[in-house]
Amino acid sequence: MRGKILFRLHRRPFYWREKTDLLPTEIQPHVQVHLPALAGRAYHCQCGNTIFFRNSKCLTCQTPLGYEPSQSLMLSLMPAEQADTWVEWQEPNQEPNQETSPALVSPQEIQTQSQTQGLQQSQTQGFQQSQSQDQQAVLDELVPAPVPSPVFVRCANLKTGASCNWLLPLHESEAGVFLCRACRLNRNLLDLNDPDRLDNGKLYGLTELAKRRLVSALIVLGLPVASKVSEDTERGLMFDLLRSPIEGPRVMTGHNNGLITLDLQEADDSLREAVRHAMHEPYRTLLGHFRHEVGHYYWDRLVWDTDWMEGFHELFGDETQDYAASLKRNYEEGPPAQWWLHFVSAYASTHPWEDWAECWAHYLHMRDTIDTAMSFGLTADNAELEFTPFTLDDLYRPQHPQAQIFLDFLNDWTRLTTMLTEMSRSMGQPDFYPFTLPREVIAKLHFIHILVSSLQAAKKNHI
């Protein structure tokens, strides 16, 4: 079924979730219930100025800023009592109105009342004082004591090339932890003081920014994000952020048993674009690398040797086929004919593991982008567009209780990326989302979504 879809930009709160005008006009519209937001990306300083995920200071009012990962919020900060600690910014205490506050009427002022009202005033004052004390006693019982504001410290990497603006609770620093949840995942770093590679600091900063974007989404999704370096040495996650030497063996980007290695050459735009052209890829970014490689980690962590293996084999295939031989064949012969009918990318056709990692990366692309659009009030409404919407039959489990919600999410994604691709073209830029999603990929994405949602549900039930 083909229908005309309308688009419009709205300024609505990021938590706005109900839309009824997004479905083809030929069918009866239904009220959409959207997926829970990962993290709204529309942030504002206490002064009202728009701020961004990377900011550590408001450029308008100079208020210190920090990202609080457990709340997925950018906070305006003010100094706490202890040195180098911070609390969320609060309005200064307002002085009570002197004309209306009884607390500011002194006994001396009362005594200046006329003698004819003196006795009445004295009796009334005594009655009011007794009544006030009784009321205060009741209020003390009913109104809970104010909860102290959480106290934070800044990540120790704020003043390094990482320029990390994340916060961690004071009690963690008191226990000897000085790196935030993203920075503590690092194991090895490139030499930031190499005199022959003066741009190492810049590349490192760009890489860390992309990594923080990744980790922020993983945390909100409820996925395990423990450091293999210091928190979970058996099943945790860690990163080696290195750079291929001028002469010598290249650093190979990849994943192995919880360790993600990334060649920081990928942070150099010109070099990355050269590789993208050489590999005939439509898309290649730092964030894309991180999302792909972390997909391998979560396959090991969440799918391998679990009940999810049956669904994985049904959709992605047999992972026991020779991985090295599959890679060799892909580089020598290229992808199979008409791969786009079955896979989200040519590289996904290489091996079931790569198919999984590519689909995982696209799932994260979709969740974060939709959240960002919603947080800025970008909704589909008022620009004509024809497309064929996905149906329940395209999903992995059409009868799943949340199937319709995910289906609406997919169709929202198609509308949004179609519009954003046209906007990119209007600026002479590459397509915003240069991919198509065949039916087989839709089923794979739904499988990943069910898995992630089950983890969230289990976590809530445990709490």
PyMOL commands that set and color helices and strands:
alter all, ss='L'
color gray80, all
select helices_A, chain A and resi 102-104+107-111+115-142+156-159+170-174+183-185+200-220+264-267+269-278+286-303+308-316+323-333+339-341+347-349+352-375+392-394+403-426+439-462
alter helices_A, ss='H'
color red, helices_A
select strands_A, chain A and resi 3-5+8-9+43-44+50-51+65-68+73-79+86-88+152-154+167-169+186-189+238-242+254-256+259-263+378-379+385-387
alter strands_A, ss='S'
color yellow, strands_A
deselect
rebuild
show_as cartoon
